[in-house]
Amino acid sequence: MVHDPVAGAARAADIAQLDAAVADCRACPRLVEWREEVARSKRAAFADETYWGRPVPGFGPADAALAIVGLAPAAHGANRTGRMFTGDRSGDFLYGALHDVGLASQPTAVRADDGLELFGVRVTAPVRCAPPANKPTPAERDTCRPWLARELELLAPTLRAVVVLGAFGWQALLPVLSDAGWHIPRPRPRFGHAVHHTVSSTKGALHLFGSFHPSQQNTFTGRLTPQMLRDVLTAAAVAAGLPAGNVT
């Protein structure tokens, strides 16, 4: 079991080792208690299923050119299935849009072994455990930060663009990039849907895109439509240099 994310992340020599270490983290007592209680009590619709009930690693290839940064696993979504944005409506909205623009092999994400494949894209989050009311505390975000920092460090040789889903992820990501040597201008770039900023370092340029989070609160009200998300993903894919044939 990992109780020190700083040390655990530092020991990971590659994405596979990082994912394994993430899944063993127990650094935040409130989140550990909540995710495990949800896994025990379950939702009635999933009463016959065995919940993952652990921190959720990133999903996608280790040489991704585009990263998508969300918020945290959903209690009965990724906390149940063990894969980011899998098993809930937010995930179907996201992967449906990724499929539409040629970045995913199928439009739905039902379970971890459903055959879904991402093309040049890795999906991750600044907080890896399902939080009560979908609201991690600032302290929990900061405790979890080493996992995201190490993941982006391992992706750095190929990473060219990041799409951030929501203001929480945006606020969590900028300090990670700054600590890793990316020049973040002052005042810091503000989050907004379809915003596009470019930051630089000795590694080169990194394109940052913002999108409203595909939560039901946003998608049911029309604040975020499938076309709005497709537009952001397409722009990010082009910026990341993904094959033009994969983008429609």
C-alpha positions as CSV (number, residue, x, y, z in Angstrom):
1,M,0.0,0.0,0.0
2,V,1.2,3.5,-0.8
3,H,0.8,6.2,1.9
4,D,3.2,8.7,0.4
5,P,2.4,9.7,-3.1
6,V,5.6,11.7,-3.5
7,A,7.7,8.6,-2.9
8,G,5.3,6.3,-4.8
9,A,5.3,8.5,-7.9
10,A,9.1,9.0,-7.8
11,R,9.6,5.2,-7.9
12,A,7.5,4.7,-11.0
13,A,9.9,4.3,-14.0
14,D,7.1,4.1,-16.6
15,I,3.4,4.5,-17.0
16,A,2.6,0.9,-16.1
17,Q,4.4,1.2,-12.8
18,L,2.8,4.5,-12.1
19,D,-0.7,3.1,-12.8
20,A,0.0,0.2,-10.4
21,A,1.2,2.5,-7.7
22,V,-1.8,4.8,-8.1
23,A,-4.2,2.0,-7.5
24,D,-2.5,1.2,-4.2
25,C,-2.7,4.7,-2.7
26,R,-4.3,5.2,0.7
27,A,-3.0,8.7,1.4
28,C,-6.3,10.5,2.0
29,P,-8.3,9.0,4.9
30,R,-11.6,10.7,4.0
31,L,-11.4,9.5,0.4
32,V,-10.4,6.0,1.3
33,E,-13.3,5.7,3.7
34,W,-15.8,7.1,1.1
35,R,-14.7,5.1,-1.9
36,E,-14.7,1.8,0.1
37,E,-18.1,2.5,1.6
38,V,-19.6,3.2,-1.8
39,A,-18.0,-0.1,-3.0
40,R,-19.6,-2.0,-0.2
41,S,-23.1,-0.4,-0.2
42,K,-23.3,-0.1,-4.0
43,R,-26.1,1.4,-6.1
44,A,-29.2,-0.9,-6.5
45,A,-28.7,-1.1,-10.3
46,F,-25.2,-2.5,-9.7
47,A,-25.9,-4.7,-6.7
48,D,-24.5,-7.8,-8.4
49,E,-21.3,-6.2,-9.5
50,T,-17.9,-6.1,-7.6
51,Y,-16.9,-2.5,-7.4
52,W,-13.2,-1.4,-8.0
53,G,-13.3,0.8,-4.9
54,R,-9.7,2.0,-5.3
55,P,-7.8,4.9,-6.8
56,V,-8.3,5.0,-10.6
57,P,-5.2,5.2,-12.8
58,G,-5.0,7.1,-16.1
59,F,-6.3,5.4,-19.2
60,G,-4.7,5.5,-22.7
61,P,-1.3,4.9,-24.3
62,A,2.0,5.7,-22.7
63,D,3.1,7.7,-25.7
64,A,0.0,9.9,-26.0
65,A,0.2,13.3,-27.8
66,L,-3.0,14.5,-26.1
67,A,-4.0,14.3,-22.5
68,I,-7.5,14.9,-21.1
69,V,-7.6,16.0,-17.5
70,G,-10.9,15.7,-15.6
71,L,-11.8,16.1,-12.0
72,A,-12.1,12.8,-10.1
73,P,-13.7,9.4,-10.5
74,A,-17.5,9.2,-10.1
75,A,-18.7,7.1,-7.2
76,H,-20.7,4.6,-9.4
77,G,-18.7,5.2,-12.6
78,A,-14.9,4.8,-12.5
79,N,-15.0,3.9,-8.7
80,R,-17.1,0.9,-9.8
81,T,-15.4,0.0,-13.1
82,G,-11.8,0.9,-12.4
83,R,-11.3,3.0,-15.5
84,M,-11.5,6.7,-16.0
85,F,-14.9,8.0,-17.2
86,T,-16.3,4.5,-17.6
87,G,-19.7,3.3,-16.6
88,D,-21.6,6.6,-16.3
89,R,-23.2,9.2,-18.6
90,S,-20.3,11.7,-18.4
91,G,-18.1,9.0,-19.8
92,D,-20.4,8.1,-22.6
93,F,-20.6,11.8,-23.5
94,L,-16.8,12.2,-23.5
95,Y,-16.0,8.9,-25.3
96,G,-18.8,9.5,-27.7
97,A,-17.2,12.8,-28.7
98,L,-13.7,11.2,-28.9
99,H,-15.2,8.5,-31.2
100,D,-16.8,11.1,-33.4
101,V,-13.5,12.8,-34.0
102,G,-11.6,9.6,-34.6
103,L,-9.8,9.4,-31.2
104,A,-11.6,6.4,-29.7
105,S,-12.5,3.0,-31.1
106,Q,-16.1,3.0,-29.9
107,P,-18.5,5.6,-28.5
108,T,-19.3,4.1,-25.2
109,A,-17.4,3.0,-22.1
110,V,-19.2,0.4,-20.1
111,R,-16.5,-1.6,-18.2
112,A,-12.8,-1.9,-18.2
113,D,-12.7,-4.9,-20.4
114,D,-15.1,-3.6,-23.1
115,G,-12.4,-3.3,-25.8
116,L,-12.3,0.5,-25.8
117,E,-9.1,1.9,-27.3
118,L,-7.9,5.5,-27.4
119,F,-5.7,6.7,-30.3
120,G,-3.0,9.1,-29.2
121,V,-5.0,10.2,-26.1
122,R,-4.7,9.5,-22.4
123,V,-7.4,10.4,-19.9
124,T,-6.5,11.2,-16.4
125,A,-7.5,13.3,-13.4
126,P,-5.9,15.4,-10.6
127,V,-7.7,13.4,-7.9
128,R,-7.8,9.6,-8.2
129,C,-10.4,8.6,-5.6
130,A,-14.1,9.2,-5.8
131,P,-14.9,12.2,-3.4
132,P,-18.1,12.7,-1.5
133,A,-20.5,15.0,-3.4
134,N,-17.9,15.0,-6.2
135,K,-16.0,17.7,-4.3
136,P,-12.4,16.9,-3.3
137,T,-10.8,19.3,-0.8
138,P,-7.8,21.5,-1.7
139,A,-5.7,19.4,0.6
140,E,-6.8,16.2,-1.1
141,R,-6.0,17.7,-4.5
142,D,-2.6,18.7,-3.3
143,T,-1.9,15.3,-1.7
144,C,-2.8,13.6,-5.0
145,R,-0.7,16.0,-7.1
146,P,2.5,13.9,-7.4
147,W,0.6,11.3,-9.4
148,L,-0.5,13.8,-12.0
149,A,3.0,15.4,-12.0
150,R,4.8,12.1,-12.6
151,E,2.3,11.1,-15.3
152,L,2.8,14.3,-17.2
153,E,6.6,13.9,-16.8
154,L,6.5,10.4,-18.3
155,L,4.3,11.6,-21.1
156,A,6.5,14.7,-21.8
157,P,8.4,13.2,-24.7
158,T,5.3,12.9,-26.8
159,L,2.7,15.2,-25.1
160,R,1.8,18.2,-27.2
161,A,-1.7,19.3,-26.0
162,V,-4.0,19.0,-23.0
163,V,-7.7,19.4,-22.8
164,V,-8.9,20.3,-19.3
165,L,-12.5,19.4,-18.4
166,G,-13.7,22.0,-15.9
167,A,-12.2,24.8,-13.7
168,F,-11.1,22.4,-10.9
169,G,-8.8,20.5,-13.3
170,W,-7.5,23.7,-14.7
171,Q,-6.6,25.1,-11.3
172,A,-5.0,21.8,-10.4
173,L,-3.0,21.5,-13.6
174,L,-1.3,24.9,-13.8
175,P,0.8,24.5,-10.6
176,V,1.9,21.0,-11.8
177,L,3.1,22.5,-15.1
178,S,4.8,25.4,-13.4
179,D,6.7,23.1,-11.1
180,A,7.7,21.0,-14.1
181,G,9.4,23.9,-15.7
182,W,6.6,25.2,-18.0
183,H,6.4,29.0,-18.2
184,I,2.9,29.9,-16.9
185,P,2.3,33.7,-17.6
186,R,1.1,36.1,-15.0
187,P,-1.7,36.6,-14.5
188,R,-2.4,32.9,-14.9
189,P,-4.5,31.9,-17.9
190,R,-8.2,31.8,-16.9
191,F,-10.4,28.8,-17.5
192,G,-13.2,29.0,-20.0
193,H,-14.8,26.8,-22.6
194,A,-12.8,26.7,-25.8
195,V,-10.0,28.8,-24.4
196,H,-6.6,28.0,-25.9
197,H,-3.3,29.0,-24.4
198,T,0.2,27.9,-25.2
199,V,2.9,27.5,-22.6
200,S,6.6,26.8,-23.2
201,S,9.6,25.2,-21.6
202,T,12.8,23.6,-22.7
203,K,10.7,20.6,-23.7
204,G,8.9,22.8,-26.3
205,A,5.4,24.2,-26.6
206,L,2.3,22.7,-24.9
207,H,-1.2,23.7,-26.0
208,L,-3.8,24.0,-23.2
209,F,-7.5,23.9,-24.1
210,G,-10.4,24.3,-21.7
211,S,-13.8,22.6,-21.9
212,F,-16.8,22.5,-19.6
213,H,-16.9,19.2,-17.8
214,P,-19.3,16.6,-19.3
215,S,-21.2,16.4,-16.0
216,Q,-24.9,15.8,-16.2
217,Q,-25.4,19.3,-14.8
218,N,-23.7,20.7,-17.9
219,T,-24.9,18.3,-20.6
220,F,-28.6,18.0,-19.5
221,T,-28.9,21.8,-19.4
222,G,-27.2,22.3,-22.8
223,R,-24.3,24.3,-21.3
224,L,-22.1,21.7,-23.0
225,T,-23.3,20.1,-26.2
226,P,-21.7,17.2,-28.2
227,Q,-20.7,19.7,-30.9
228,M,-19.0,22.0,-28.4
229,L,-16.9,19.2,-27.1
230,R,-16.1,17.8,-30.5
231,D,-14.9,21.3,-31.6
232,V,-12.5,21.5,-28.6
233,L,-11.2,17.9,-29.1
234,T,-10.7,18.5,-32.8
235,A,-8.7,21.7,-32.2
236,A,-6.6,19.9,-29.6
237,A,-6.0,16.9,-31.8
238,V,-4.7,19.2,-34.6
239,A,-2.5,21.0,-32.1
240,A,-1.2,17.7,-30.8
241,G,-0.2,16.7,-34.4
242,L,-2.4,13.6,-34.4
243,P,-2.9,12.2,-37.9
244,A,-5.3,14.4,-39.9
245,G,-7.2,11.3,-41.0
246,N,-8.3,10.7,-37.4
247,V,-10.0,14.1,-37.1
248,T,-13.4,14.8,-38.8
